[in-house]
């Protein structure tokens, strides 16, 4: 994927209107999340990816997590448009993480990958954060971004040490 396409995707997520329900806007664009068709991951891989991404950004009292934001669909779309070498790396990394999770649990496998800071874990974490914070949920519910506002008068810095 080229830089222009990546920036276009980020802009689409950032410009989504505040009143649109997250169930109707997908992180990777404006297609409804319910009708999203996987392009790269198998349904089993996507289910596992969704579980581990939710472990990275879980739901809490403040906002929903990666699962509700459909971040695994964002990852699927991004990887499906990536070079074949990166696709192979994702498939291998996910397969290895699934094998480790089968011997313990997804949380333990993810914790072990985080401890070792493997290249795949770094990519997975980056993809999770990028997908989440370009989604409706990440921008509006977690960050509380309301959009640019017109300021009639700028009050200046109010910190005493800067006066």
CORGIPE-V572580 format. One record per residue. N is the residue number from 1. RES is the residue in one small letter. PHI is phi in degrees with one decimal (* if undefined). Layout:
# CORGIPE-V572580
N:RES:PHI  N:RES:PHI
This chain:
# CORGIPE-V572580
1:x:*  2:x:-87.6  3:x:-60.4  4:x:-61.3  5:x:-64.3  6:x:-61.7  7:x:-65.0  8:x:-61.7  9:x:-64.2  10:x:-63.0  11:x:-64.6  12:x:-60.2  13:x:-64.9  14:x:-71.3  15:x:-94.8  16:x:-61.4  17:x:-64.7  18:x:-64.1  19:x:-83.8  20:x:-87.8  21:x:-66.8  22:x:-61.5  23:x:-68.1  24:x:-103.5  25:x:-124.5  26:x:-89.8  27:x:-57.4  28:x:-88.5  29:x:159.1  30:x:-101.4  31:x:-70.3  32:x:-59.7  33:x:-62.9  34:x:-64.5  35:x:-97.8  36:x:-65.3  37:x:-104.7  38:x:-57.5  39:x:-109.8  40:x:-125.6  41:x:-75.3  42:x:-75.5  43:x:-56.6  44:x:-67.3  45:x:-63.3  46:x:-64.2  47:x:-61.4  48:x:-65.5  49:x:-59.4  50:x:-60.6  51:x:-63.7  52:x:-75.1  53:x:-68.0  54:x:-66.2  55:x:-68.9  56:x:-74.2  57:x:-126.9  58:x:-80.5  59:x:-67.0  60:x:-144.0  61:x:-66.0  62:x:-83.9  63:x:-160.7  64:x:-65.9  65:x:-100.9  66:x:-62.3  67:x:-62.1  68:x:-63.5  69:x:-81.3  70:x:58.9  71:x:-66.0  72:x:-64.0  73:x:-69.2  74:x:-59.3  75:x:-61.7  76:x:-59.4  77:x:-64.5  78:x:-63.2  79:x:-67.4  80:x:-63.8  81:x:-105.0  82:x:-99.2  83:x:-61.0  84:x:-57.5  85:x:-60.7  86:x:-67.6  87:x:-61.2  88:x:-62.8  89:x:-63.9  90:x:-65.1  91:x:-63.4  92:x:-66.6  93:x:-63.5  94:x:-67.1  95:x:-61.0  96:x:-63.5  97:x:-64.9  98:x:-64.4  99:x:-63.9  100:x:-65.6  101:x:-68.2  102:x:-65.7  103:x:-87.8  104:x:-142.1  105:x:-157.5  106:x:-58.1  107:x:-65.4  108:x:-67.9  109:x:-64.0  110:x:-66.9  111:x:-63.2  112:x:-65.6  113:x:-65.0  114:x:-67.1  115:x:-62.5  116:x:-83.0  117:x:45.3  118:x:-66.4  119:x:-57.9  120:x:-66.2  121:x:-61.0  122:x:-61.5  123:x:-64.0  124:x:-62.6  125:x:-64.2  126:x:-61.5  127:x:-64.6  128:x:-64.0  129:x:-65.4  130:x:-61.7  131:x:-64.9  132:x:-67.6  133:x:-83.4  134:x:-110.0  135:x:-96.0  136:x:-56.9  137:x:-64.4  138:x:-64.2  139:x:-72.5  140:x:-91.5  141:x:-86.4  142:x:-83.9  143:x:-84.7  144:x:57.8  145:x:-71.1  146:x:-107.8  147:x:101.0  148:x:-70.4  149:x:-121.8  150:x:-79.4  151:x:-106.2  152:x:-66.8  153:x:-140.5  154:x:-87.2  155:x:-75.5  156:x:81.1  157:x:-73.2  158:x:-105.4  159:x:-72.0  160:x:-57.6  161:x:-70.0  162:x:-102.2  163:x:-86.3
